[in-house]
Amino acid sequence: MLKVQKLHQFYGGSHILRGVSFEVNVGEVTCLLGRNGVGKTTLLKCLMGLLPIKEGGVSWEGHAISTLKPHQRVHAGIAYVPQGREIFGRLSVEENLLMGLSRFPGSEAKEVPAFIYELFPVLLQMKHRRGGDLSGGQQQQLAIGRALASRPRLLILDEPTEGIQPSVIKEIGAVIKMLAARGDMAILLVEQFYDFAEELADQYLVMSRGEIIAQGRGENMQTEGVRGLVTI
């Protein structure tokens, strides 16, 4: 569904992405691993149109999207949960979730889909609380719920376990597994937490210094020594 071909990006004189190529398939979780500063978040911003691509191309469902603006990519069925979550702290949980419906017309954008509250029951309990009053783990669930409200066919998650308590990490992992099992969505998960990635990955990619240095099937991560490539 998502095809990235020979992507290059620069910051000033620094070559941040160096010919990155990979594919993300429907019904699978693709985990992108790597230490801090290797270019993972830069790559995601290029995929979402938040940064321009200097060289290379990105196609989605067979169509080139490199020139599309971020909102056009959302309308094309791509949702992005950024590092740091970026929820609206002054808005209620329900209002945050309704923001995720902005790509739909009229009446469709007026009610939070029931499946969001089924995936994250805590959001239903707290639907009238301000987003800024939630714990870090609850805010992460809210950010994922908001992205899912747009009914994406590609979900991009940037380090969803960062700063989150173990019980919520487990809940988020269960939701990601459930979404992948439905078979109608591709998931690209950027993660530093090796154990979380190994449990979820159908496919893995390892980045170092702006390049993909290893890739393979999730079930082979242990035997192919992936932990050693990403452990600091």
C-alpha angles and dihedrals in degrees: 000000000000117000121184116190127193095323118192128185132173135197107202104307094341119105101218103171117034114195097314114189130173144125131234116207132209115257092024139098111225111196119204111199133184143126124273116293099020094117104264097131091041088055092052092049089053090051090053095045093246088121124033119244114240096197136358132034146265123209128187123195089346096309127107109242102174092111097044120109119238095260090050090055090051089052088050089061104267121130126189129199104194128211107270091032096243096216120165103261096195094049123081122253089255092050091050090053092048088057086066090062094060093109091063125082128244119316094015089067096054104072131049109241112251093231091068091060090044090056093044110026091177089068091059091051090051101034093126096044119101114258091234091060094060124099119254092260093049091049089053090052089048092051091051091045091052090052092048091050087073087062094232126194090206121042118192117195122188110204098319093179096058111126093351127135116249096248092057092044087058091050092049090049091052091051092050090051091049093050092049091048091058087071098216100092138062116216126202110192121189109200143163095188100093098195092053091049094046092053093052107031122112087170129015134203126188121205128200127170093349097310136099102244099173138015138167146120120322095237089061098052095103097046092044092055098242094151090063091053094056105030114104 
